[in-house]
């Protein structure tokens, strides 16, 4: 049975998301939008 991401996979996802925010977001609003765009079913 598939139980979702492992801790290692989740950590890698969070790091990639942090790097995306650092590289692209200039405001808090832009950072929030980048994160929301990565929600399940929207990427």
C-alpha positions in Angstrom: 0.0 0.0 0.0 1.3 3.4 -1.0 1.4 5.7 2.1 2.8 8.9 0.4 6.2 10.4 0.6 9.0 9.3 2.9 10.6 11.7 5.2 13.6 11.9 2.8 11.3 12.7 -0.1 9.4 15.3 1.9 12.6 17.0 3.0 13.8 17.1 -0.6 10.5 18.6 -1.7 10.7 21.3 1.0 14.3 22.1 0.0 13.3 22.5 -3.6 10.4 24.7 -2.7 12.6 26.8 -0.5 15.1 27.3 -3.3 12.3 28.2 -5.7 11.0 30.9 -3.2 14.5 32.2 -2.7 15.2 32.5 -6.4 11.9 34.0 -7.5 9.9 35.6 -4.8 10.5 39.3 -4.1 7.5 39.7 -1.7 5.7 37.7 0.9 2.7 37.5 -1.5 4.9 36.1 -4.3 6.3 33.5 -2.0 2.8 32.5 -0.9 1.7 32.3 -4.5 4.6 30.1 -5.5 3.9 27.7 -2.6 0.1 27.6 -3.4 0.9 26.8 -7.1 2.7 23.7 -5.9 -0.3 22.2 -4.1 -1.5 18.8 -5.2 -3.2 18.9 -8.6 -1.9 22.3 -9.5 1.7 21.7 -10.6 
